Every structure is written in C-alpha cells, then in structure tokens.
C-alpha cells in the first residue's frame, strides 16, 4: 500500500484540511510531522465545522489512528483544550485513537512570552509570528534544553530539564525586561498535565514501522506551506521548522523509503498571512475580490490574508524541493466571474529575466512578476465533481497551471465540501 505525504506548496492556507480529510477516509494512520498549534485546518463534514490546530485531521474520522510525531512542538495545555472542544462536538479521542511521540518537544508558557516580547520589541522588521512559542521551543530543541513528553514520567528528570531551561531563559528574560520564570509554579503545572498527556505517549517510530509491515496506509500531514520552510522559504519571514516533504521522514521516525507519493496542495491563486515578500500581491479591486470570495482569514489567528494572482514560478520551486508528484488544486471556484486572469511565469530583476525567486532578501524585494494573461469564465465551477462540469476556460486554466509548474493535477477541489472534488490520480494507488 502506498504512503502519502501532503504538503502545502505555497505560504500555507491552501486548503490542506479538506484534502487531508478527503484522503484520510482511505488511510489507516494520519500523522502530523512538523509545526505546532500555529497551524490551522478547518474541516466541513456534513455541515459541521471542525477547527484543528495541534491535532491531525484524522481525529474527526472514526476507526483511524492519529499520530503527533516528534517533528511537532506541542503545547500540552492547548492540546487538552482542543481535545475537550472536539469531544464537545461528539468526537471521541482516546489513547487508542491518538498517539504522541515520546520524544516530542513541549511548548511551555515562557516560550510564548518570549515569542511575543521579541516581536513587540523588533522595530526593524517584524516576522509576523503568531506568538504561540513555536520558534523559541524549536530553539530550545536545537539547544538541547527542551522538555520532552517522556520527561513528564520522571519527576527528578523533569526538575533537571526545567532547571537547565531556566538558566537560559531567565537570562534572556532579564535582557527583555521580563521577570524570572516562577519555577515552582511551572513544575506544578507540568505535574498536573502529565497524567493527562502520558497515556497518549508512545514510541511512534516503532508503531509506524509495525503499521507499514502490516500493509496499513499512512498519510503524513504537513502544516503551513513550503514557502515558509526554514531553509527553502522566504527567509527570515518563515516558520521555525522544515515544512517540505522530506521532514515527514525525520519528523516521525520512518525512513525516506516509506514515502511513496507526495501531494502538494496549491490554491488556484496565491495568499499570504503576515510579513514578507509577495511578488503577485494585489492591492486593488481584484485582490479585494479574491479575499472576499475566498473568505481569506486565518483559522488560527483570524488575520486577513494578503491575496494575489497564481505564482507558477514559486509553485514550480516548491514542487521540486518537496518532490511533489501531483498537486491538489483548491478554490478554483473563487476565480469564477473574472473576465481576465493572470499567472506569474517568472520575474524581472534589474533588467534580467529569472525563472525562480532568488534567495537573497534584497533581490526578492526588487523582483517584479512577469505575467501571462488568460481569459476567465462567467460560468460557475462551484461544486463540480468531474471535468465535464467545468467550463472550457477553467479547464484551460488548470492545464496551463500544470504546464507551468511541471506537475500534473491529481485532485481538483471546487468548494469546502469534501465531496466536491474531482479525482484525477489516486495518490494511494501507487
């Protein structure tokens, strides 16, 4: 059975939640492999709306195992709140349906405080962080002072880990004008949450190996988008983890040979939340129209998303760095009614033509999009479930996108409802 990795191929908010939910019905195991609760997925199932942040999308589907891998950073208190909210909507979540890697790093209250203090004092260039402590937690992980899920099981180890972290953080806090962390209160809170978290803890790498050997289908669910990758994104306006598909292996403990198909989620136009370069951004009526029709507000932050035309040059890059074999093109219906559409095919930089966005921030800022225009369509694509339901110009648009990014469309989404999906290639059929 094929194992599939789903990654966002733009700046996030591409509609991964619906696609992962659509695929999860055919999967046995659904894994989150990076990021934290700064991510957000909105699922619409039989009219019910579920908003997920830390939990894998598979939790709303009965009979599936959901996994939070070691590549994730986890706020244990937020997780408990999210579980309680879903249980209030009738979703059953138990240690039989949810598993957390024992070596998952924990986001602690002082991580969020540090995140927000830095952003508030950064007068030169704000990154646009969500302020939830994701970046500082990843810093502690690399600095070998993070507290992991397994540490909650032994009080002596927990105290040592807390003391090591506070030597670093109290010095940082002093420089930012913050008082020291209340050690006793932090330990009390960790001891309180430990018995609620530990029943879900497991050696995920071993469990996934058993699942693979048993022929079970595994779906690896990414958060954010590849253009926010710490290495290959628009640095420094990026997230604090690797977002591209290769992280699915290291973020769960399976080897790269376990990945059979990479599906890139791509919106039919482009959006971005927060700061950073955005070559095709529209500050006109077309941009306003895309935002209103696409309901472009962040699931996690509620922030309005910046909107622009489809950038084929950027998506071509992300398809290469993630090894994408097929894309799921979402929100095609938002383009209904536009008389003319534009697609960015490259950039002009200081008189030279480029087919990719350069790495240096100053060069990115000077890039101007090179557009190709196409005729739009007056008919509606909303709710289409086959190619025959699509206007001719919509099909031409999709085919041109495929040509420009060098990757075929495997799925086409035409509304938030999971059934409104055109299946071209089955990712699980490898």
C-alpha positions as a printed Julia matrix, in Angstrom:
430×3 Matrix{Float64}:
   0.0    0.0     0.0
   1.26   3.49   -0.84
   2.05   6.03    1.89
   1.28   9.64    1.04
   2.76  12.95    2.23
   0.58  16.04    1.95
   2.38  19.4     1.95
   1.28  22.94    1.29
   3.08  24.21   -1.81
   2.58  27.95   -1.21
   2.6   30.05    2.0
   0.05  27.9     3.8
  -3.75  28.19    3.93
  -4.02  26.2     0.69
  -6.93  24.07    1.88
  -4.93  21.14    3.28
  -7.6   20.35    5.88
 -10.24  19.36    3.37
  -7.8   17.38    1.21
  -6.31  15.53    4.16
  -9.8   14.75    5.41
 -10.79  13.56    1.94
  -7.73  11.28    1.81
  -7.97  10.17    5.44
 -11.1    8.16    4.72
  -8.86   5.8     2.74
  -5.89   5.93    5.16
  -5.41   3.9     8.32
  -2.93   6.21   10.08
  -2.71  10.01    9.85
   0.48  11.7    11.13
   1.43  15.31   11.86
   5.19  15.67   11.34
   6.15  19.33   11.97
   4.95  22.69   13.25
   2.76  23.4    16.24
  -0.6   24.92   17.04
   0.32  27.93   14.91
  -1.15  25.89   12.07
  -4.87  25.69   11.45
  -7.12  23.38    9.48
 -10.85  23.9     9.0
 -12.87  20.8     8.13
 -16.5   20.87    6.98
 -18.16  17.46    7.36
 -21.89  17.02    6.85
 -22.38  20.7     7.67
 -20.38  20.5    10.92
 -17.28  22.72   11.13
 -14.19  21.48   12.98
 -11.22  23.75   13.62
  -7.97  21.9    14.31
  -4.6   23.31   15.33
  -2.38  20.73   17.03
  -4.33  17.58   16.24
  -4.08  15.67   12.95
  -7.1   15.97   10.68
  -7.82  12.26   11.04
  -9.14  12.63   14.6
 -12.6   13.5    13.29
 -12.79  10.2    11.41
 -13.69   7.08   13.38
 -11.52   4.0    13.14
  -8.29   5.88   12.35
  -5.09   6.24   14.34
  -3.92   9.83   14.6
  -0.26  10.5    15.39
   1.63  13.57   16.58
   5.22  12.96   15.51
   8.5   14.04   17.09
   8.92  16.82   14.5
   5.99  18.67   16.08
   6.34  21.04   19.03
   3.4   20.59   21.38
   1.7   22.88   23.88
   0.2   20.3    26.28
  -2.37  22.68   27.76
  -3.59  23.79   24.36
  -3.82  20.14   23.3
  -6.06  19.33   26.26
  -8.31  22.27   25.4
  -8.51  21.23   21.77
  -9.38  17.66   22.73
 -12.09  18.93   25.09
 -13.56  21.16   22.38
 -13.73  18.3    19.89
 -15.2   15.95   22.47
 -17.87  18.6    23.0
 -18.67  18.22   19.29
 -19.05  14.46   19.72
 -15.55  13.41   18.57
 -14.1   10.57   20.65
 -10.37  10.91   21.34
  -8.63   8.21   23.38
  -5.13   6.64   23.59
  -6.46   4.09   21.11
  -7.15   6.81   18.51
  -4.38   9.34   19.29
  -0.66   8.71   19.79
   2.04  11.26   20.7
   5.73  10.55   20.12
   7.6   10.26   23.4
  10.39  12.49   22.06
   8.06  15.36   21.13
   9.24  18.74   22.45
   6.87  20.66   24.72
   5.97  24.32   24.31
   5.97  25.92   27.77
   4.38  29.23   28.85
   7.71  31.07   28.81
   8.16  30.17   25.13
   5.06  32.15   24.19
   6.06  35.04   26.45
   9.49  35.2    24.79
   7.95  34.98   21.32
   5.6   37.91   21.96
   8.22  40.04   23.72
  10.65  39.7    20.83
   8.03  40.57   18.25
   6.9   43.61   20.24
  10.47  44.92   20.51
  11.52  44.15   16.94
  11.24  47.63   15.46
  13.41  46.85   12.41
  11.37  44.12   10.74
   8.57  42.12   12.3
   8.48  38.48   11.27
   4.73  38.1    11.74
   4.93  35.26   14.27
   1.7   34.01   15.82
   3.24  34.5    19.28
   2.48  30.94   20.38
   6.04  29.99   21.3
   6.77  27.7    18.38
  10.06  29.34   17.39
  11.53  29.56   20.91
  10.61  25.92   21.53
  12.44  24.8    18.38
  15.41  26.9    19.53
  15.45  25.02   22.83
  15.2   21.71   21.0
  18.3   22.5    18.95
  19.98  23.94   22.07
  19.38  20.63   23.91
  17.44  22.2    26.76
  13.87  21.37   25.75
  11.48  19.31   27.88
  10.04  16.33   26.02
   6.93  14.26   26.59
   8.92  11.35   28.07
  10.41  13.67   30.71
   6.97  14.09   32.29
   7.12  10.49   33.52
  10.03  11.02   35.94
   9.96  13.89   38.43
  13.71  14.02   39.02
  14.38  14.22   35.28
  11.68  16.83   34.9
  13.25  19.08   37.54
  16.67  18.79   35.9
  15.22  19.67   32.49
  13.34  22.67   33.89
  16.41  23.97   35.71
  18.55  23.68   32.58
  15.95  25.56   30.52
  15.55  28.33   33.11
  19.27  29.09   33.28
  18.98  30.11   29.65
  15.53  31.69   29.67
  15.86  33.78   32.8
  18.95  35.43   31.33
  17.05  36.15   28.12
  14.06  37.49   30.0
  16.22  39.86   32.01
  17.53  41.42   28.81
  13.95  41.88   27.56
  12.74  43.45   30.79
  10.77  40.36   31.88
  10.89  38.89   35.37
  12.22  35.37   36.05
  10.05  32.32   35.48
   8.27  31.02   38.58
   9.96  27.61   38.76
   7.63  26.09   41.35
   4.51  27.17   39.5
   5.85  25.76   36.22
   6.66  22.42   37.83
   3.2   22.31   39.44
   1.55  22.92   36.08
   3.68  20.26   34.37
   2.97  17.7    37.1
  -0.73  18.45   36.75
  -0.83  17.98   32.97
   1.49  14.93   32.93
  -1.13  12.27   33.77
  -3.38  13.64   31.03
  -0.64  13.62   28.36
   1.31  10.47   29.19
  -1.46   7.96   28.31
  -1.08   9.1    24.69
   2.74   8.78   24.68
   4.34   6.01   22.61
   7.45   5.16   20.52
   5.86   6.41   17.32
   8.74   5.26   15.11
   8.15   1.66   16.21
   4.38   1.84   15.86
   4.64   3.26   12.35
   7.1    0.55   11.39
   4.62  -2.08   12.54
   1.85  -0.35   10.61
   3.95  -0.32    7.44
   4.83  -4.0     7.75
   1.15  -4.8     8.22
   0.35  -3.04    4.94
  -1.57  -0.18    6.53
  -1.85   3.1     4.61
  -0.14   6.06    6.26
  -0.97   9.68    5.48
   1.64  12.24    6.57
   0.07  15.65    7.13
   2.16  18.79    6.88
   1.33  22.18    8.36
   1.97  25.67    6.95
   3.41  25.76    3.42
   6.73  25.05    1.71
   7.42  28.76    1.16
   7.57  29.07    4.96
  10.23  26.34    5.23
  13.13  27.41    7.47
  15.64  26.55    4.71
  13.75  26.95    1.43
  11.18  29.58    2.33
  11.28  33.38    2.06
  13.71  33.75    4.97
  13.52  35.31    7.55
   9.73  35.51    7.12
   9.36  31.78    7.65
   8.28  29.29   10.28
  10.79  27.57   12.59
  10.7   24.07   11.11
  11.25  22.28    7.84
   7.91  22.14    6.05
   8.91  20.33    2.85
   8.08  16.65    2.33
  11.44  15.27    3.46
  10.55  16.3     7.01
   7.84  13.62    7.06
  10.59  11.02    7.47
  12.61  12.72   10.22
   9.51  14.14   11.9
   8.0   10.72   12.56
  10.92   8.29   12.58
  10.26   6.47    9.32
  12.92   6.22    6.64
  12.59   8.2     3.39
  11.81   4.93    1.62
   8.46   4.91    3.41
   7.25   7.82    1.27
   5.57   6.68   -1.95
   3.69   9.77   -3.15
   3.98  13.5    -2.36
   0.84  15.54   -2.91
   1.26  19.31   -2.99
  -1.75  21.43   -2.07
  -1.99  24.53   -4.25
  -4.6   27.28   -4.23
  -5.76  28.49   -7.66
  -4.49  31.94   -6.69
  -1.97  32.99   -4.0
  -2.38  34.17   -0.41
  -0.06  35.0     2.44
  -0.55  35.88    6.13
   1.87  38.21    7.88
   5.02  39.89    6.66
   7.42  39.02    3.86
   7.8   39.21    0.07
   4.8   38.5    -2.14
   5.55  39.25   -5.82
   1.99  38.83   -7.15
   0.18  40.63   -4.3
  -2.79  42.72   -5.42
  -3.74  45.94   -3.63
  -6.65  46.65   -5.99
 -10.23  45.57   -6.56
  -9.13  42.17   -7.87
  -7.23  41.48   -4.65
 -10.21  42.58   -2.58
 -12.49  40.35   -4.63
 -10.26  37.31   -4.16
 -10.16  37.88   -0.39
 -13.91  38.32   -0.04
 -14.86  35.4    -2.28
 -12.24  33.13   -0.75
 -13.09  34.09    2.86
  -9.41  34.72    3.4
  -8.99  34.92    7.15
  -6.56  32.72    9.11
  -8.02  29.74   11.01
  -5.57  30.21   13.89
  -5.05  33.98   14.02
  -8.1   35.41   12.31
  -5.75  37.73   10.42
  -6.76  38.86    6.94
  -4.73  37.15    4.24
  -2.95  39.07    1.52
  -4.17  37.97   -1.93
  -2.66  37.86   -5.41
  -2.54  36.05   -8.73
  -1.24  32.49   -9.05
   2.56  32.35   -8.99
   3.64  29.41  -11.14
   7.34  30.19  -10.69
   7.11  29.78   -6.91
   4.99  26.64   -7.08
   7.43  25.14   -9.58
  10.18  25.68   -6.97
   8.23  24.05   -4.15
   7.26  21.08   -6.31
  10.97  20.48   -6.89
  12.15  20.9    -3.28
   9.39  18.65   -1.95
   9.48  16.09   -4.76
   5.8   16.68   -5.49
   4.35  14.12   -7.9
   0.87  15.58   -8.14
  -0.98  18.65   -6.89
  -4.4   19.18   -5.4
  -5.66  22.45   -6.86
  -8.11  24.13   -4.48
 -10.52  27.08   -4.55
 -10.88  27.14   -8.32
 -14.42  28.44   -7.78
 -13.05  31.7    -6.31
 -11.91  32.64   -9.82
 -15.43  32.33  -11.25
 -16.57  35.5   -12.95
 -13.18  37.11  -13.6
 -13.06  38.38  -17.17
  -9.25  38.09  -17.33
  -6.84  36.07  -15.2
  -3.1   36.42  -14.75
  -0.44  33.81  -13.96
   3.09  34.73  -12.9
   5.55  32.8   -15.09
   8.79  34.36  -13.81
  10.35  37.6   -12.6
  12.17  40.63  -13.87
  15.11  41.7   -11.71
  17.22  44.71  -12.64
  16.53  44.11  -16.32
  17.24  40.35  -16.19
  14.65  37.56  -16.53
  14.51  34.91  -13.77
  12.52  31.67  -13.65
  12.74  31.39   -9.85
  12.63  33.67   -6.79
  16.21  34.41   -5.65
  17.35  33.55   -2.14
  18.69  36.95   -1.03
  16.03  39.12    0.61
  17.14  42.33   -1.1
  16.89  40.68   -4.52
  13.48  39.21   -3.68
  12.23  42.7    -2.81
  13.26  44.01   -6.25
  11.64  41.2    -8.24
   8.69  42.15  -10.4
   6.29  39.48  -11.68
   6.15  38.61  -15.37
   2.54  37.76  -16.19
   0.79  35.68  -18.76
  -2.88  36.56  -19.27
  -5.74  34.16  -19.91
  -9.45  34.52  -20.5
 -11.62  33.87  -17.47
 -15.06  32.25  -17.37
 -18.51  33.52  -16.5
 -19.93  30.11  -15.53
 -19.65  28.63  -12.05
 -17.23  25.86  -11.1
 -18.51  25.59   -7.51
 -19.5   22.04   -6.66
 -18.05  20.5    -9.82
 -17.22  16.81   -9.4
 -15.97  15.91  -12.89
 -14.16  17.56  -15.79
 -17.47  17.63  -17.66
 -18.86  20.01  -15.02
 -16.15  22.61  -15.69
 -16.27  25.49  -18.17
 -13.84  25.17  -21.08
 -11.77  28.16  -19.97
 -11.48  26.75  -16.44
 -10.05  23.54  -17.89
  -7.62  25.6   -20.0
  -6.52  27.45  -16.86
  -5.88  24.18  -14.97
  -3.96  22.69  -17.9
  -1.79  25.8   -18.21
  -1.01  25.66  -14.49
   0.14  22.05  -14.94
   2.42  23.03  -17.82
   3.99  25.96  -15.99
   4.71  24.15  -12.71
   5.82  20.93  -14.38
   3.48  18.79  -12.29
   0.07  17.22  -13.01
  -3.15  17.89  -11.12
  -4.12  14.81   -9.1
  -7.13  16.35   -7.33
  -9.28  19.38   -8.02
 -11.32  20.99   -5.23
 -14.3   23.21   -6.09
 -15.8   24.01   -2.67
 -15.12  23.42    1.05
 -17.37  20.34    0.96
 -15.28  17.18    0.75
 -17.49  15.57   -1.93
 -16.91  18.49   -4.31
 -13.63  17.03   -5.54
 -12.52  15.83   -8.96
 -10.17  12.84   -8.65
  -7.66  12.58  -11.48
  -4.94  10.4    -9.93
  -5.33   8.35   -6.75
  -2.27   9.06   -4.54
  -2.83   5.78   -2.66
  -2.85   3.67   -5.83
   0.96   3.56   -6.26
